[in-house]
Amino acid sequence: MTESISDLLPGLRRMGMGQRRMTVTDMTYGSGVSESSGDVHSFPKKSMPARNAYQLIHDSLKFDGDPTLNCATFLTTWMEPEAEKLIMENLGKNRVDIDEYEATERIHQRCLAHLHELWSGEQGKDATGTVTVGSSEGIMLGGLAMKWRWRQRRQAEGKDASRPNIVFGANAQVALEKTARYFDIESRLVPVSAESNFCLDTRKALEMIDENTIGLYVILGSTYTGHYEDVEEMARLLDKLQEETGLDVPIHVDGASGAFIAPFAHPDLRWDFRVPRVVSISTSGHKFGLTYPGIGWVLWRAPEYLPDGLTFELSYLGGVEKTFTLNFSHPACFMIAQYYQFIRFGREGYTRVMNACLYHARLMSVALEATGAYECISDMHRPRGQHGFSEETRLAAANLFANSLSIPRSGADPAANQPFNYGLPEVAFRFTDWFIEKHPKANQDVISTLMRVRGWIIPNYPLPPDTNHLRVMRVVIKEASSEDFVNRLVRDLMWATQTMLDMQSQTLGEALSTPLAKNTSTSDLANSIARSGSITMSDDMKHSHWQGILDKIGELKDSKAQQPKMELLDNGSKKSVYEKSC
């Protein structure tokens, strides 16, 4: 008689078969892998179940900040589920393998064609450019191309080509300096000042140019303050220089952020290939191109501006391919996601997004300046042609913003931006001189730290060399920001400011023990504060104005409680936690 499987099980179990014993690796939280165990710095000797590995890493990453509340970053932190699905479906594709992935290469060429049109490339001509891993690679490729063209010209003239230099503002992002250092090019940094809006001073830049200058980097959207550098004015000065000296100096536009904002929000601005001296443009697709990191783009005006020596041909992927990127293998999924955004939004959608970002940035700027405690170094909320903070420019910005709300316009109409200065939707702000005079121990680092209590990540950093005695905080308004986002951010900045002042007479714990009431509404808060600042305020009025703002956000909850005062108290020899932090 044939034995059943149930009859065989006892014997199988005695041999160690037919049953599964729990081992230490089955235990997600008892497997012994942790930062304190020291295991993380040695390559693991044994494997573990996939769910355990996932859970350990997942839990570890909970200590990161919330990307949505990371106001420091310019990078895209949200995409639609359909875009994320395309990314997941194409994670395994290598963009450079065009023989294997022909459809992906067609998408690459379509993206280049879209950007060529967007940046006013010559009609009827094919785009010359490539996708990159970010704008940094694009900046380096643009710089290399200018160096090679300069060297070829010098050698053809029988002149020395051993001392190339490149000119750009001291406000430049680090990728520009990397280009110079990595590729043996002398950096000539143009000092910035308040008069130049803390970015490239075109007149001073002209003074640094000589026969060894390979080109200029001009930045469309300074990381520090959001200002656009004046591409057309720089080109005009270079045209005049060429007439007088014969020096032909090209421009590469670093449009890391602005090259995806200006075409939609500021179509009247001439910064792209409409300016004949602009030979190449780079941008980040993962900033205002609205795509996850890392993707960038670089385009040249025409093929002759990309020297043949920078292009390689290869055949070991199955067909003859040309490549001129610094990075070789490159995930195709983010480029595909970029194409999704192009056809998903189109000009109308991108214009709506950029208009919304600029509106929210202006709302926040006007509201902050209305408090009397903060001034904005960024100027995109001020009337066109007005720069710098004063009571006059603050009032002009507040009234312009209020008037702009009364003009009905489509969200896709770039005309809404015409009365305002050009710039990124970036709010760079600091304490006003009045606030510092009244509160000499006020410390913006404390504000930045207190905002982390509420989950916000807001950097506090010095401005570029020659102006680095000033420190500013920065909030970048992105697609996922909203009016509610701005209301809550302004509310928490007011809370942090008053808490900093309270910390002069209290311990940190006491100062933080009375947070905003949970049921306090933030609806229309920023607009309400902005409207309250639409009159000229004397210094005497600013104290009561501040108290009124605190009342709006619920800081003055109990009339019997001690009223917070906008002043620092002298504790004599007893130092508070806040004083020690200074």
Secondary structure as UniProt FT lines:
FT   HELIX           5..14
FT   TURN            15..16
FT   HELIX           24..26
FT   TURN            28..30
FT   TURN            35..37
FT   HELIX           39..41
FT   HELIX           50..60
FT   HELIX           61..63
FT   HELIX           67..69
FT   TURN            71..72
FT   HELIX           81..89
FT   TURN            90..92
FT   TURN            95..96
FT   TURN            98..100
FT   HELIX           102..118
FT   TURN            119..120
FT   TURN            123..124
FT   STRAND          128..132
FT   HELIX           135..156
FT   TURN            157..158
FT   STRAND          165..169
FT   TURN            170..171
FT   HELIX           174..182
FT   TURN            183..184
FT   STRAND          186..190
FT   TURN            194..198
FT   HELIX           202..207
FT   TURN            211..212
FT   STRAND          213..220
FT   TURN            223..225
FT   HELIX           231..245
FT   STRAND          251..254
FT   TURN            256..257
FT   HELIX           258..260
FT   HELIX           262..265
FT   TURN            267..268
FT   TURN            273..274
FT   TURN            276..277
FT   STRAND          278..284
FT   TURN            285..289
FT   STRAND          296..300
FT   HELIX           303..305
FT   HELIX           308..310
FT   STRAND          312..314
FT   TURN            316..317
FT   STRAND          321..323
FT   HELIX           333..370
FT   STRAND          374..376
FT   TURN            380..381
FT   TURN            384..385
FT   HELIX           391..405
FT   TURN            411..412
FT   HELIX           414..417
FT   TURN            418..419
FT   STRAND          426..431
FT   HELIX           433..438
FT   TURN            440..441
FT   HELIX           444..453
FT   TURN            454..455
FT   STRAND          460..462
FT   TURN            465..466
FT   TURN            468..469
FT   STRAND          471..476
FT   TURN            479..480
FT   HELIX           483..502
FT   TURN            503..505
FT   HELIX           508..512
FT   TURN            518..519
FT   TURN            523..524
FT   HELIX           525..532
FT   HELIX           539..553
FT   TURN            559..560
FT   TURN            572..573
FT   HELIX           577..581
//
